[in-house]
Structures are given as structure tokens and as C-alpha cells.
Amino acid sequence: MRKDSELQSDIDRMQNVKAVLNNPEYQKAFLILKAHVITEFEKLNYSKVDDMQEANRQLKTLDRLESHFNRILNDGKVAKDTLAKKLKQLVGK
């Protein structure tokens, strides 16, 4: 079982990530960046394999960033639920 301090750390991280993801400037920047990469990818000549691979790497990096943030959000939700259950057990005793 994880320590309460570790669970609280996950909750704090979740709240920080939520603040970033809910920030309109971040949302706008992320969408613009992703759209730019996709647009550049669509313009590429298929014979330019290196450029296509670079665009693909950039898209994968953006996807990894999204996955990382989602993992933090999920960990925070699990930690919050775990702490809530612990509190119910303490109160119920």
C-alpha cells in the first residue's frame, strides 16, 4: 500500500496538470503545434523520407506528451479515491 504522502503527491501533480490542460493558451498552442506538424507532413514529397520520419517523430512526441498528462490525471484520480476510502475506514472505526 502506498503512503498517504505519495498519494497526496499524485493528487498535487494531477491538480497541476489540470491547471495546464485547462489553460486556454496551452490548449491553443498545443492545437496550433499539432496542426502545423500535420500540415507540413501533408505537404511533404513522399521521396523525402527523412522529412517524413521527422514529422512522424514530432507527432509521436506530442502524443506521448498527451499520454503522460493523461497518466498523471489517472494516477491522481486513483490516489484521491484511495485516500477517500482510507478516510471512510478511519471514520467508520
N, C-alpha and C positions, 0 to 999 in steps of 0.2 A: 504494500500500500504506500502511496506517495505521501510525503509530508505536506501538512497544511501550507507551509511556506512555498513549497514547489507549486502547489495548486494555485495559490494566490498569485504567484509569478505568471502562470499561464493566463490567469484572468486579466492581469495587468497588461500583458502582451496583447491579448485579444482586444482590450479596450483601445490600446494604442493603434492597432491595425484597423479597427473600426473607424477611428478618427481619420486615418489616412484615406481609407477606401470611401468614406462618406464625404471627403473634401472635394468640392466641385472642380477645383483646379487640378487635383490629381486625376480625377475621372477624365477630365478634358484632355490633359496631357497624355494619359495612357491611350485613349482612343485615337488621338492625333498620331501618336507614335506608331501604333499598330496599323492604322490606315496608311500611313506613309510607307511602311515596310511592305505592306501588301501591294500598294500601288506601284512601288519600284519593282517588286517581284513580277508583277503583270507586264511591265514594260520591257523586261529583260529578253534579250535574244537567247533562244534556247542553246545556242552554241557556246554561250558564256557560262560554263559550268561553275567556275569559281564564284562568280557573282550570284548565281542561283543558290549555291551552297551557303554563301554568306547571308543571303536574305532568309534562307531556311533556318540558319543558326539564330538569327535575330528573332524570328518568330518563336522559336523554341525557348529562347531566353525569356521572352515576355510571358509565354505560357507557364514556364517554371516559376516566375515571379508570382503569377496569379495562384498557382498551386500552393506555393509556400504561404501566401497570405491566407488562403482557404484552410490550410492545415493548422495555422495558428488560431484562426477563428474556431475551428472544430475542437482543438485542444482546450481552448478557453471555455467552450460550452460544456465539455466533459468535466473539466475542473470545477466549474460552477455547480453543476449537478452533483458532483461528488461531495463538495463542501456542504451543499444544501442537505444531502442525505445524512452526512455526519452530524449536522446541527439538529436535524429531526431526531436522530438517535439519542443525542445528548439531552434534548428537551424531554423526550419520551421516558427517560430513566427516572 
